[in-house]
Amino acid sequence: MAKHWADFQYEIYLGGTAGAVPRLPTDLTRLEELAEHRLGAGPVGYVAGGAGDGGTARANRAALERHRIVPRLLRDVTERDLSVEVLGRALPAPLALAPVGVLSIVHPDAEPAAARAAAAQGVPYILSSASSTPMEQVAEVMGDAERWFQLYWAKDREVTRSFLNRARTAGYTVLVVTLDTPMLGWRPRDLERAYLPFLHGVGTANYFSDPAFQAGLAKPVHEDPDAAVMHFAGMFGDPGKTWPDLAFLREQWDGPIVLKGVLHPDDARLAADAGMDGVLVSNHGGRQVAGCVAAADALPRVAEAVGERLTVLFDSGVRTGDDIFKALALGARAVLVGRPYAYGLALDGQAGVEHVIRCLLAELDLTLALSGHRGPGTIGPDSLDGGAA
């Protein structure tokens, strides 16, 4: 019998008979407000903030909320199975933890805590290039659990090559290449506090520990950390990259490659033409382009364009289990969640991240069942009001 994620709610209710209540809200939309009170203004602004006036982040939420689920009745949903195959990997549910950098600004256990939580629940953890912890240390706490590596594509080709070699050696199986951040977007919440963790050497662990990066320094990192930071800042993004450059990544990485930040169907087709394996429909959680199309509004067109050729993933604005249902109905194979688990980490470490994962999947399981579905495979555009519109 498949695991029923929905059983988490009965675990909570039974705990109540002994006087125990959850340490964190089960309405995950409340986590941001709690984190605002727990964290300093700089860190919470960095995690919660978006580009411009925040309109893109709001549009992400509005787009998901605008779609409404149409339940079907009298279907046997006694046994359910949320498992899916994504990029050749068998996953227990259509969920992964999105790459979120510099997690040490929200909790001292940082990326290892989030990685342990993902491993404990069986969902993939995607490590950011901009992590506070070197990729090898994160891999070590995960054992054989599924882990993917997100690449910020540096100007320095040798650093990129080194990152990919290190990630492969450390057991990361899928490469997620972020294309929407060749430079940082205009982020007033960070600008008003002049807060950028990287300039303080936070979120640079993979770079500072990298032999190809170190080869470009006149002195070791510990002898001249300011020079190391400047070296990092000079190579982090590259606005000169174009589609033919993907051939280099394809040569260097023999596993699946997913391009993150795709919002236009023509870009998705170009990804397929370039030999990529998947696209991640995302606007970086509203952090890059002010006034950008909502990710959920872009998803159906991308899925229609390349759904037979590429694996289509989704992030940006996901806060609930029904959000995941809607993204699957709109054409995603699986969904990534970012800010909610960062808030869970801030509030309760590894246990907080596990709480977020279990809440999301319990709610997804219940939403599926109560809408007449036994698994993700039967969800489609007709599961939503207005079909694919």
C-alpha positions as CSV (number, residue, x, y, z in Angstrom):
1,M,0.0,0.0,0.0
2,A,1.4,3.4,-0.9
3,K,2.1,5.9,1.8
4,H,-0.7,8.3,2.4
5,W,0.8,11.7,3.1
6,A,-2.7,12.8,4.3
7,D,-2.2,10.7,7.4
8,F,-0.1,13.6,8.8
9,Q,-3.3,15.3,9.8
10,Y,-4.4,12.3,12.0
11,E,-0.9,12.3,13.5
12,I,-1.5,15.9,14.5
13,Y,-5.0,15.2,15.8
14,L,-3.9,12.2,17.9
15,G,-1.1,14.4,19.3
16,G,-3.8,16.7,20.5
17,T,-5.3,14.0,22.7
18,A,-2.0,14.2,24.6
19,G,-2.0,18.0,24.7
20,A,0.5,18.5,21.9
21,V,-0.1,21.0,19.1
22,P,2.2,21.7,16.1
23,R,5.1,24.0,16.8
24,L,4.5,25.8,13.5
25,P,1.3,26.8,11.6
26,T,-0.2,24.2,9.3
27,D,-1.4,27.2,7.1
28,L,2.0,27.8,5.5
29,T,1.0,31.2,4.3
30,R,1.5,32.4,7.9
31,L,5.2,31.4,8.1
32,E,6.4,34.6,6.4
33,E,4.9,36.8,9.1
34,L,6.3,34.7,11.9
35,A,9.8,34.8,10.2
36,E,9.5,38.6,10.0
37,H,9.4,38.7,13.8
38,R,12.2,36.1,14.2
39,L,14.8,37.4,11.8
40,G,16.6,40.6,11.4
41,A,15.4,43.1,8.8
42,G,18.3,42.4,6.4
43,P,17.8,38.6,6.2
44,V,14.0,38.6,6.1
45,G,14.1,41.3,3.4
46,Y,16.5,39.2,1.4
47,V,14.3,36.1,1.5
48,A,10.9,37.7,1.3
49,G,11.7,40.6,-1.0
50,G,11.2,40.8,-4.7
51,A,12.0,43.0,-7.7
52,G,10.7,46.5,-7.9
53,D,7.6,47.1,-5.8
54,G,7.0,43.3,-5.4
55,G,4.3,43.2,-8.0
56,T,5.7,40.1,-9.8
57,A,5.7,38.1,-6.5
58,R,2.1,39.2,-5.9
59,A,1.2,38.3,-9.5
60,N,2.6,34.8,-8.9
61,R,0.2,34.3,-6.0
62,A,-2.8,35.9,-7.8
63,A,-2.3,33.7,-10.9
64,L,-2.4,30.5,-8.8
65,E,-5.4,31.7,-6.7
66,R,-7.3,32.7,-9.9
67,H,-7.4,29.1,-11.0
68,R,-10.0,27.1,-9.2
69,I,-10.2,23.3,-8.8
70,V,-13.3,21.5,-10.0
71,P,-13.8,18.3,-7.9
72,R,-15.2,15.1,-9.3
73,L,-17.3,12.8,-7.2
74,L,-18.0,9.1,-6.6
75,R,-14.6,8.0,-7.6
76,D,-12.8,5.4,-5.5
77,V,-9.9,7.2,-3.9
78,T,-9.3,4.8,-1.0
79,E,-5.8,4.0,-2.2
80,R,-3.7,6.9,-3.5
81,D,-0.1,7.1,-4.8
82,L,1.6,10.5,-5.3
83,S,4.7,9.0,-6.8
84,V,6.0,10.3,-10.1
85,E,8.9,9.7,-12.4
86,V,10.9,12.9,-13.1
87,L,14.0,13.0,-15.4
88,G,14.3,9.2,-15.0
89,R,14.1,9.4,-11.2
90,A,11.4,7.8,-9.1
91,L,10.1,10.3,-6.6
92,P,7.6,9.7,-3.8
93,A,5.7,12.9,-4.8
94,P,5.9,15.7,-7.4
95,L,7.8,18.0,-5.1
96,A,11.4,19.1,-4.7
97,L,13.1,21.8,-2.5
98,A,14.1,24.7,-4.8
99,P,17.6,26.1,-4.7
100,V,17.7,28.9,-2.1
101,G,21.1,30.4,-1.4
102,V,22.8,31.8,1.7
103,L,20.6,29.9,4.1
104,S,23.0,30.7,7.0
105,I,21.3,34.1,7.2
106,V,18.1,32.5,8.5
107,H,19.5,29.6,10.6
108,P,23.0,28.5,11.7
109,D,22.4,24.9,10.4
110,A,21.7,26.3,7.0
111,E,21.8,24.0,3.9
112,P,22.6,20.8,5.7
113,A,19.5,21.1,7.8
114,A,17.3,21.6,4.8
115,A,19.1,18.7,3.0
116,R,18.6,16.4,5.9
117,A,14.9,17.3,6.0
118,A,14.5,16.6,2.3
119,A,16.3,13.3,2.6
120,A,14.2,12.2,5.6
121,Q,11.0,12.8,3.5
122,G,12.4,11.4,0.3
123,V,12.1,14.5,-1.8
124,P,15.0,15.9,-3.9
125,Y,17.1,18.7,-2.5
126,I,18.4,21.2,-5.0
127,L,21.6,22.9,-3.7
128,S,22.3,26.4,-4.8
129,S,25.7,27.4,-6.1
130,A,25.3,30.3,-3.7
131,S,25.1,28.1,-0.6
132,S,26.6,28.9,2.7
133,T,28.0,25.4,2.9
134,P,30.3,23.6,0.4
135,M,28.5,21.1,-1.8
136,E,30.5,18.2,-0.5
137,Q,29.5,18.8,3.1
138,V,25.8,19.0,2.1
139,A,26.1,15.8,0.1
140,E,27.7,14.0,3.1
141,V,24.6,14.6,5.3
142,M,22.3,13.2,2.7
143,G,23.7,9.7,2.2
144,D,22.2,8.2,-0.9
145,A,19.2,10.6,-1.0
146,E,18.3,12.4,-4.3
147,R,20.2,15.6,-4.7
148,W,20.4,18.1,-7.6
149,F,22.8,21.0,-8.2
150,Q,21.8,24.4,-9.3
151,L,24.4,26.3,-11.3
152,Y,24.9,30.0,-11.5
153,W,26.8,30.1,-14.7
154,A,30.0,31.9,-14.0
155,K,32.1,34.0,-16.4
156,D,35.1,31.8,-15.6
157,R,34.8,28.6,-17.6
158,E,37.3,26.7,-15.5
159,V,35.3,27.5,-12.3
160,T,32.1,26.2,-14.0
161,R,34.0,23.1,-15.1
162,S,35.3,22.6,-11.6
163,F,31.8,23.0,-10.1
164,L,30.3,20.4,-12.4
165,N,33.1,17.9,-11.6
166,R,32.7,18.5,-7.9
167,A,28.9,18.1,-8.1
168,R,29.1,14.9,-10.1
169,T,31.7,13.4,-7.7
170,A,29.5,14.4,-4.7
171,G,26.5,12.5,-6.1
172,Y,24.4,15.3,-7.5
173,T,22.5,13.8,-10.4
174,V,20.6,16.6,-12.1
175,L,22.0,20.0,-13.2
176,V,19.6,22.9,-12.8
177,V,21.0,26.0,-14.7
178,T,19.6,29.3,-13.7
179,L,19.4,31.6,-16.7
180,D,17.4,34.5,-15.4
181,T,20.1,36.0,-13.2
182,P,23.0,37.2,-15.4
183,M,22.8,40.2,-13.0
184,L,20.8,40.9,-9.9
185,G,17.4,42.5,-10.3
186,W,16.4,45.8,-8.7
187,R,15.5,44.8,-5.1
188,P,14.5,47.8,-3.0
189,R,14.2,45.9,0.3
190,D,17.9,44.9,0.0
191,L,19.0,48.2,-1.5
192,E,17.4,50.3,1.3
193,R,19.5,48.4,3.9
194,A,22.5,48.1,1.5
195,Y,22.3,44.4,2.4
196,L,24.0,41.8,0.1
197,P,25.3,38.8,2.0
198,F,27.8,37.9,-0.8
199,L,29.8,41.0,-0.2
200,H,30.4,39.8,3.4
201,G,31.6,36.4,2.2
202,V,28.2,34.7,2.9
203,G,26.9,32.4,0.2
204,T,30.3,32.0,-1.4
205,A,31.3,28.7,0.2
206,N,31.4,26.8,-3.1
207,Y,33.5,29.4,-4.7
208,F,36.0,29.9,-1.8
209,S,36.5,26.2,-1.5
210,D,37.0,25.7,-5.3
211,P,40.5,25.1,-6.6
212,A,39.8,26.8,-10.0
213,F,38.5,29.8,-8.1
214,Q,41.5,29.8,-5.7
215,A,43.8,29.7,-8.7
216,G,42.6,33.2,-9.7
217,L,43.6,34.7,-6.4
218,A,46.9,36.4,-5.6
219,K,46.6,35.3,-1.9
220,P,44.6,32.5,-0.2
221,V,41.0,33.4,0.8
222,H,41.8,33.6,4.5
223,E,44.7,36.0,3.9
224,D,42.7,38.5,1.8
225,P,39.0,37.8,2.0
226,D,38.1,41.1,0.5
227,A,40.0,40.3,-2.7
228,A,38.2,36.9,-2.8
229,V,34.8,38.6,-2.5
230,M,35.7,41.0,-5.3
231,H,36.9,38.1,-7.5
232,F,33.6,36.3,-6.8
233,A,31.6,39.5,-7.7
234,G,33.4,39.8,-10.9
235,M,32.6,36.4,-12.2
236,F,29.3,35.5,-10.6
237,G,27.0,36.5,-13.5
238,D,27.6,36.7,-17.2
239,P,25.2,38.7,-19.4
240,G,27.1,37.7,-22.5
241,K,25.9,34.0,-22.5
242,T,23.8,32.9,-25.5
243,W,22.1,29.7,-26.6
244,P,25.2,28.2,-28.4
245,D,27.0,28.3,-25.0
246,L,24.8,25.5,-23.7
247,A,26.9,23.1,-25.8
248,F,29.7,23.5,-23.2
249,L,27.4,22.5,-20.4
250,R,26.1,19.5,-22.4
251,E,29.7,18.4,-22.9
252,Q,30.6,18.7,-19.3
253,W,27.5,17.1,-17.7
254,D,26.3,13.7,-18.7
255,G,23.2,13.7,-16.6
256,P,19.9,15.6,-17.1
257,I,20.1,19.3,-17.5
258,V,17.2,21.6,-16.6
259,L,17.1,25.3,-17.6
260,K,15.6,27.4,-14.9
261,G,13.7,30.7,-15.6
262,V,12.0,29.7,-18.9
263,L,8.7,31.7,-19.4
264,H,8.4,31.9,-23.2
265,P,7.4,28.9,-25.3
266,D,10.0,29.8,-27.9
267,D,12.8,29.6,-25.3
268,A,11.5,26.2,-24.2
269,R,11.7,25.1,-27.9
270,L,15.3,26.4,-28.0
271,A,16.1,24.4,-24.9
272,A,14.9,21.3,-26.5
273,D,16.8,22.0,-29.7
274,A,20.0,22.5,-27.6
275,G,19.7,19.0,-26.2
276,M,18.4,19.9,-22.7
277,D,16.3,17.5,-20.7
278,G,13.9,19.9,-19.0
279,V,12.8,23.5,-18.3
280,L,11.7,25.0,-15.1
281,V,9.0,27.6,-15.6
282,S,10.0,30.2,-13.0
283,N,10.4,34.0,-12.6
284,H,12.8,33.5,-9.7
285,G,9.9,34.0,-7.2
286,G,9.4,37.5,-8.5
287,R,13.0,38.5,-7.6
288,Q,14.4,39.4,-11.0
289,V,12.0,41.2,-13.4
290,A,9.5,43.8,-12.0
291,G,6.3,43.6,-14.0
292,C,7.1,40.1,-15.2
293,V,4.4,37.6,-16.3
294,A,3.2,35.4,-13.5
295,A,4.9,31.9,-13.7
296,A,1.6,30.1,-13.5
297,D,0.3,32.1,-16.5
298,A,3.3,31.2,-18.5
299,L,3.2,27.5,-17.6
300,P,0.4,26.3,-19.9
301,R,2.0,27.7,-23.1
302,V,5.4,26.3,-22.2
303,A,3.9,22.9,-21.4
304,E,2.0,22.9,-24.7
305,A,5.1,23.8,-26.7
306,V,7.5,21.2,-25.3
307,G,5.6,18.9,-23.0
308,E,6.3,15.9,-25.3
309,R,10.0,16.8,-25.7
310,L,11.1,18.0,-22.3
311,T,10.2,17.6,-18.6
312,V,8.4,20.7,-17.5
313,L,8.9,21.8,-13.9
314,F,7.4,24.8,-12.1
315,D,8.2,27.2,-9.2
316,S,7.3,30.7,-8.1
317,G,4.5,31.5,-5.7
318,V,3.8,27.9,-4.4
319,R,2.6,28.1,-0.8
320,T,0.0,25.3,-0.5
321,G,-0.9,21.8,-1.6
322,D,-3.6,23.0,-3.8
323,D,-1.0,25.3,-5.5
324,I,0.9,22.1,-6.4
325,F,-2.3,20.5,-7.7
326,K,-3.0,23.5,-9.9
327,A,0.6,23.6,-11.3
328,L,0.3,19.9,-12.2
329,A,-3.1,20.6,-13.9
330,L,-1.5,23.4,-15.9
331,G,1.2,21.1,-17.3
332,A,4.0,20.7,-14.7
333,R,5.5,17.3,-14.0
334,A,6.7,18.4,-10.6
335,V,6.8,21.5,-8.5
336,L,9.6,23.2,-6.5
337,V,9.0,25.1,-3.3
338,G,11.3,27.8,-2.0
339,R,10.4,30.5,0.5
340,P,8.1,28.4,2.7
341,Y,10.9,25.9,3.6
342,A,13.3,28.8,4.2
343,Y,10.8,30.2,6.7
344,G,10.4,26.8,8.2
345,L,14.2,26.5,8.6
346,A,14.3,30.0,10.2
347,L,11.7,29.1,12.7
348,D,12.5,25.5,13.6
349,G,15.6,24.2,11.8
350,Q,15.4,20.8,10.2
351,A,12.2,20.0,11.9
352,G,10.7,23.2,10.5
353,V,11.6,22.2,6.9
354,E,10.2,18.7,7.4
355,H,7.0,20.3,8.8
356,V,6.7,22.3,5.6
357,I,7.2,19.3,3.3
358,R,4.7,17.2,5.2
359,C,2.1,19.9,5.3
360,L,2.4,20.5,1.6
361,L,2.1,16.8,0.7
362,A,-0.6,16.1,3.1
363,E,-2.7,18.9,1.7
364,L,-1.9,17.8,-1.9
365,D,-2.9,14.2,-1.0
366,L,-6.2,15.4,0.5
367,T,-6.8,17.8,-2.4
368,L,-6.3,15.0,-4.9
369,A,-8.6,12.6,-3.1
370,L,-11.3,15.2,-2.4
371,S,-11.2,16.2,-6.1
372,G,-11.6,12.6,-7.3
373,H,-8.0,11.6,-8.1
374,R,-5.8,8.8,-6.9
375,G,-2.6,10.2,-8.2
376,P,-1.0,13.1,-10.2
377,G,-1.4,11.2,-13.5
378,T,-5.1,12.0,-13.9
379,I,-4.9,15.7,-13.2
380,G,-5.2,17.9,-16.3
381,P,-6.6,21.2,-17.6
382,D,-10.1,20.0,-17.1
383,S,-9.4,19.7,-13.4
384,L,-9.6,23.5,-13.2
385,D,-12.4,25.9,-13.8
386,G,-12.1,27.2,-17.4
387,G,-9.9,24.3,-18.5
388,A,-6.4,25.4,-19.7
389,A,-7.4,29.1,-19.8
